[in-house]
Each structure stands twice: as C-alpha cells, then as structure tokens.
Amino acid sequence: MKELIIAFGLFLFIEGILYAIFPAKMKNMLKKLESISDSQLRTGGLIFMIIGFIIIYFKMN
C-alpha cells in the first residue's frame, strides 16, 4: 500500500511540474485533445494501461 501512495504522489508531482513549467503548452495540448476521437483515446489508454501492468507485474516478480 505504501508503494501505491508513493506512486500516486509521484504522478501528481510530475503532472504539477508540467503545468508549472509549461502552462501554455499544457493548455494547447488539452485543446488538441478535443480533436481526438473517443475510440483513439480509449485505445491509447488501454495500451498505456497494459504497459503499466506489465511493468508492475515484472517488477513484483
């Protein structure tokens, strides 16, 4: 459980740095996100989820 909390904190830290250092670029990126279809976002999300699961699986074994 401790690792999960640390991982979530790291995620928030990295997201925060991106918005603090590149606020205009982050706004631009979010605007571009509207032009991507739901199926493309879903596919990308599933790919990242699978990659993350594989990393976690091999790290825990």
Kinemage of the C-alpha trace (Angstrom):
@kinemage 1
@onewidth
@group {chain A} dominant
@subgroup {mainchain}
@vectorlist {calphas} color= white
{ca met a 1} P 0.000 0.000 0.000
{ca lys a 2} L 2.884 2.331 0.783
{ca glu a 3} L 4.223 1.918 -2.773
{ca leu a 4} L 0.826 2.785 -4.245
{ca ile a 5} L 0.693 6.021 -2.269
{ca ile a 6} L 4.257 6.857 -3.340
{ca ala a 7} L 3.391 6.117 -6.990
{ca phe a 8} L 0.319 8.361 -6.812
{ca gly a 9} L 2.378 11.127 -5.206
{ca leu a 10} L 4.972 10.810 -7.957
{ca phe a 11} L 2.238 11.026 -10.586
{ca leu a 12} L 0.868 14.219 -9.022
{ca phe a 13} L 4.388 15.645 -8.710
{ca ile a 14} L 5.175 15.084 -12.388
{ca glu a 15} L 1.812 16.475 -13.509
{ca gly a 16} L 2.316 19.512 -11.304
{ca ile a 17} L 5.781 20.192 -12.703
{ca leu a 18} L 4.471 20.055 -16.272
{ca tyr a 19} L 1.718 22.587 -15.527
{ca ala a 20} L 4.106 24.839 -13.547
{ca ile a 21} L 6.877 24.905 -16.149
{ca phe a 22} L 4.848 24.739 -19.379
{ca pro a 23} L 1.375 26.193 -18.680
{ca ala a 24} L 0.783 27.467 -22.230
{ca lys a 25} L 1.909 24.207 -23.839
{ca met a 26} L -0.281 22.193 -21.478
{ca lys a 27} L -3.307 24.330 -22.413
{ca asn a 28} L -2.515 23.806 -26.077
{ca met a 29} L -2.184 20.062 -25.576
{ca leu a 30} L -5.550 19.897 -23.804
{ca lys a 31} L -7.186 21.819 -26.664
{ca lys a 32} L -5.762 19.317 -29.165
{ca leu a 33} L -7.217 16.508 -27.076
{ca glu a 34} L -10.725 17.588 -28.137
{ca ser a 35} L -9.962 16.725 -31.770
{ca ile a 36} L -9.047 13.106 -30.952
{ca ser a 37} L -11.888 10.611 -31.185
{ca asp a 38} L -13.098 8.680 -28.166
{ca ser a 39} L -12.005 5.383 -29.693
{ca gln a 40} L -8.452 6.668 -30.208
{ca leu a 41} L -8.297 7.893 -26.607
{ca arg a 42} L -9.680 4.583 -25.365
{ca thr a 43} L -7.139 2.624 -27.422
{ca gly a 44} L -4.268 4.790 -26.181
{ca gly a 45} L -5.465 4.438 -22.598
{ca leu a 46} L -5.682 0.667 -22.897
{ca ile a 47} L -2.183 0.470 -24.381
{ca phe a 48} L -0.709 2.548 -21.549
{ca met a 49} L -2.666 0.519 -19.008
{ca ile a 50} L -1.289 -2.757 -20.405
{ca ile a 51} L 2.275 -1.391 -20.487
{ca gly a 52} L 1.906 -0.217 -16.889
{ca phe a 53} L 0.518 -3.582 -15.816
{ca ile a 54} L 3.397 -5.423 -17.488
{ca ile a 55} L 5.956 -3.165 -15.761
{ca ile a 56} L 4.296 -3.707 -12.395
{ca tyr a 57} L 3.974 -7.464 -12.967
{ca phe a 58} L 7.646 -7.947 -13.812
{ca lys a 59} L 8.783 -5.594 -11.055
{ca met a 60} L 6.824 -7.520 -8.400
{ca asn a 61} L 8.140 -10.933 -9.517
